[in-house]
Amino acid sequence: MMRKVKDIMMRDFIKIDALCRVGRIQEIALEKGYDCFPVVEGDRIIGVLTTQELVKAHSNRIAADAVSNKYEVISLDANLWTADEIMKQKRINVLLVKEDEEICGIITKHLLDAELGKHVDLLTGLYRSDYIYYKAVELVKEDMDFSIIFLDINNFGHINKTYGHVKGDIILQEISTLLKKSIPKDAYLCRFAGDEFIVLIPYHIKDSISIANKLVDVVLCHKFQNNILVTISAGIAGKNKYNIKLHSAYSVVTNIINTASLASSKAKAEKSKISIAGNFKSDEIA
């Protein structure tokens, strides 16, 4: 389960008066090992001083002269994925954590990256499943259409036994790269488990069918090492199938992923490229 901002934030920090000499702040940074200081003027925060600003600033200047406004404020209970998105969108390296109108902690990019690194699959470099859950839950809360494409490598156990697990790992890495290059820019990809991948598409299920077909074909047409034939099956399920008023956002997402997984198993059993959950006419899935 993804931790929240309050779980990793730095609670031990020092607020610096805007008139404080930079040289003194540099000394405190060395003594305490701090790499970020909120700068205040009375009760008002006017910016932050990070190691980057302190290195550049002359020791005789005051904090107000060297302060940076490249920060944002975030809620104590915010998800770490939300924190990451804010930093990327705003191109900042510091978030000040607020509770009851008071700054109670600091999140730096270094601290956040270290935590999010635990949620990255080391073999493929893709995020793990909790990232997809987070994005899908957000879409449910915003009442937006989306669909899940569940991808499963066919006969992967046989490939591992025949060519070895090292070759199997290389195939997983190559498929990850192929999928990453082939999904739309507004889609999200993760390694779900083992030889399974999930793509979250922020479109109605009908609009995701061509994408699923494309992903299956991209893998089929790729030349893998030792000319190993690798194919994948795809199952598709969409949010519109569920009454979100009667379920929590998380349970809706869990149901959709499970349904897409079962559809993938059906495609594999029937030796078809894709299987779509729900009732669609043939001309809708052509």
C-alpha positions in Angstrom: 0.0 0.0 0.0 1.3 3.4 -0.9 2.3 5.6 2.0 1.2 9.2 2.5 3.0 12.4 2.8 2.8 12.3 6.6 4.6 9.0 6.6 7.8 10.2 5.1 8.0 14.0 5.6 10.7 15.6 7.6 9.2 16.8 10.9 12.4 18.2 12.3 13.1 21.4 10.5 13.9 25.1 11.3 12.1 28.1 10.2 14.5 30.9 9.2 13.8 34.6 9.7 14.0 36.6 6.5 16.6 38.8 8.0 18.9 36.0 9.1 22.4 36.1 7.5 23.0 33.4 4.9 26.4 32.5 6.5 24.6 31.5 9.7 22.1 29.4 7.8 25.0 27.7 6.0 26.5 26.8 9.4 23.2 25.4 10.7 22.8 23.3 7.5 26.2 21.8 8.1 25.6 21.3 11.8 22.2 19.8 11.6 22.4 18.2 8.1 19.3 20.0 6.9 18.9 20.7 3.2 15.8 22.9 3.3 14.6 25.8 5.4 11.2 27.6 5.2 11.9 31.4 5.3 9.4 33.5 7.3 8.6 37.1 7.6 6.6 37.4 10.8 4.1 34.6 10.5 4.1 34.5 6.7 6.3 32.1 4.7 8.0 34.0 1.9 9.9 31.1 0.4 12.4 28.3 1.0 16.2 28.0 1.1 17.6 24.7 -0.1 21.2 23.6 -0.4 21.1 24.8 -4.0 20.4 28.4 -3.0 22.8 28.3 0.0 25.7 27.2 -2.2 25.1 30.0 -4.6 24.4 32.8 -2.1 27.1 35.0 -0.5 27.4 34.4 3.2 26.8 38.2 4.0 23.5 38.3 2.3 20.2 37.8 4.2 17.8 35.0 3.7 15.2 37.3 2.0 17.7 38.0 -0.7 18.5 34.4 -1.5 15.1 32.8 -1.0 13.4 30.7 -3.7 9.7 30.7 -4.4 9.9 27.3 -6.1 7.8 25.3 -3.7 4.1 24.3 -3.2 2.0 23.5 -0.1 0.5 20.0 0.2 -1.9 18.4 2.6 -0.7 16.1 5.4 -2.9 13.2 4.1 -2.0 13.5 0.4 -0.9 10.5 -1.5 2.8 10.3 -2.4 1.8 9.9 -6.1 0.0 13.3 -5.8 3.2 14.8 -4.3 5.2 13.4 -7.2 2.8 14.8 -9.8 2.8 18.3 -8.3 6.6 18.4 -8.3 6.8 17.3 -11.9 4.1 19.7 -13.1 5.5 22.7 -11.2 9.1 21.7 -11.8 9.9 22.1 -8.1 12.0 20.2 -5.6 10.2 21.1 -2.3 6.8 20.7 -0.8 5.8 22.2 2.5 3.3 20.1 4.4 0.4 21.9 6.0 -1.9 20.8 8.9 -4.5 23.3 10.3 -2.9 26.2 8.5 0.5 25.4 10.0 3.6 24.0 8.3 4.3 20.7 10.0 6.8 19.1 7.7 8.9 19.2 4.5 9.1 16.8 1.5 12.1 17.2 -0.8 12.4 15.6 -4.2 15.3 13.5 -3.0 13.2 12.1 -0.1 10.2 11.5 -2.4 12.3 9.8 -5.1 13.8 7.5 -2.5 10.4 6.3 -1.3 8.8 6.0 -4.8 11.8 4.0 -5.9 10.4 1.2 -3.7 7.4 1.1 -6.0 9.3 0.6 -9.2 9.9 -2.9 -10.6 13.6 -3.3 -10.7 13.7 -5.6 -13.7 11.5 -3.5 -16.1 11.8 -0.1 -14.7 8.0 0.2 -14.7 5.8 1.2 -11.8 4.2 -1.6 -9.9 0.4 -2.1 -9.6 -0.2 0.4 -6.8 0.4 3.3 -9.3 -2.3 2.1 -11.6 -4.7 1.7 -8.6 -4.0 5.3 -7.6 -4.6 6.7 -11.1 -7.7 4.6 -11.6 -9.2 5.6 -8.3 -8.6 9.2 -9.1 -10.5 8.7 -12.4 -13.4 7.1 -10.6 -13.6 10.0 -8.1 -13.6 12.4 -11.0 -16.4 10.3 -12.7 -14.3 9.9 -15.8 -14.5 7.0 -18.3 -11.5 4.7 -18.4 -10.7 1.1 -19.3 -8.1 -1.4 -18.3 -6.1 -3.5 -20.8 -4.7 -6.6 -19.0 -1.8 -8.2 -20.9 -0.5 -11.6 -20.3 2.4 -13.4 -22.1 1.4 -16.7 -23.6 3.2 -19.8 -22.5 5.8 -17.8 -20.6 6.5 -20.7 -18.3 7.4 -22.8 -21.3 9.7 -20.1 -22.5 11.5 -20.0 -19.2 11.9 -23.8 -19.1 13.1 -24.0 -22.7 15.4 -21.0 -22.9 16.2 -20.2 -19.2 15.0 -17.5 -16.8 17.7 -15.1 -18.0 16.3 -15.1 -21.5 12.8 -14.8 -19.9 13.9 -11.7 -18.0 15.2 -10.2 -21.2 11.9 -10.8 -22.9 10.1 -9.1 -20.0 12.4 -6.1 -20.4 11.9 -5.9 -24.2 8.1 -6.2 -23.9 8.1 -3.4 -21.3 10.0 -1.2 -23.7 7.7 -2.0 -26.6 4.6 -1.3 -24.5 5.9 1.9 -23.1 6.7 3.2 -26.6 3.3 2.0 -28.0 0.8 3.3 -25.5 -0.9 6.7 -25.9 0.8 9.6 -24.1 -2.2 9.9 -21.7 -2.2 6.2 -20.8 -0.4 4.6 -17.8 1.5 1.3 -17.7 2.7 -1.0 -15.0 4.1 -4.5 -14.5 1.2 -6.1 -12.6 2.9 -9.4 -11.6 5.1 -12.0 -13.2 4.5 -11.9 -16.9 1.4 -9.7 -16.6 1.1 -6.0 -17.5 -1.7 -3.5 -17.1 -2.4 -0.4 -19.3 -4.9 2.2 -17.9 -6.5 4.1 -20.7 -8.5 7.2 -19.9 -11.1 6.4 -22.6 -14.3 4.5 -22.9 -13.8 0.8 -23.4 -14.9 1.0 -27.1 -12.0 3.4 -27.8 -9.4 1.1 -26.2 -10.0 -1.9 -28.4 -7.8 -0.6 -31.2 -5.0 0.1 -28.7 -5.2 -3.4 -27.3 -5.0 -4.8 -30.8 -2.0 -2.6 -31.6 -0.1 -3.7 -28.4 -0.7 -7.4 -29.2 0.6 -6.9 -32.8 3.6 -4.9 -31.7 4.8 -7.8 -29.5 3.9 -10.4 -32.2 6.0 -8.5 -34.9 9.0 -7.9 -32.7 12.1 -10.1 -33.2 13.2 -11.4 -29.9 16.6 -13.0 -29.1 17.1 -16.5 -30.5 14.1 -15.9 -32.7 11.8 -16.9 -29.8 8.2 -16.5 -30.7 6.5 -14.4 -28.1 2.8 -13.5 -28.1 0.5 -11.9 -25.6 -3.2 -12.0 -24.9 -5.3 -9.0 -23.9 -8.4 -8.6 -21.8 -10.3 -5.3 -21.7 -12.8 -4.1 -19.1 -14.2 -0.6 -18.5 -15.6 1.5 -15.7 -19.0 2.0 -17.2 -19.9 -1.6 -16.3 -20.2 -0.7 -12.6 -22.5 1.4 -10.5 -19.9 3.6 -8.8 -22.6 5.0 -6.4 -22.9 1.6 -4.7 -19.2 0.9 -4.3 -16.0 2.5 -3.0 -13.7 3.9 -5.7 -11.1 1.3 -4.8 -13.5 -1.6 -5.0 -14.6 -0.4 -8.4 -11.0 -0.4 -9.7 -10.4 -3.8 -8.2 -13.5 -5.3 -9.9 -12.4 -3.8 -13.3 -8.9 -5.1 -13.0 -10.2 -8.6 -12.1 -12.7 -8.5 -14.9 -9.9 -7.5 -17.4 -7.7 -10.3 -16.0 -10.5 -12.9 -16.6 -11.0 -11.6 -20.1 -7.3 -12.0 -20.8 -7.5 -15.6 -19.6 -10.5 -16.2 -21.9 -8.5 -14.7 -24.9 -5.6 -17.0 -24.0 -7.9 -20.1 -23.8 -9.6 -19.3 -27.0 -6.3 -18.5 -28.7 -7.7 -15.1 -29.7 -5.8 -11.7 -29.6 -8.2 -10.0 -27.3 -11.3 -10.5 -25.2 -13.6 -7.7 -24.2 -15.8 -7.8 -21.1 -19.3 -6.6 -21.7 -21.8 -6.7 -24.5 -20.6 -5.3 -27.8 -21.8 -5.8 -31.3 -19.3 -7.2 -33.8 -19.1 -3.9 -35.7 -18.1 -2.2 -32.5 -15.1 -4.4 -32.0 -13.9 -4.7 -35.5 
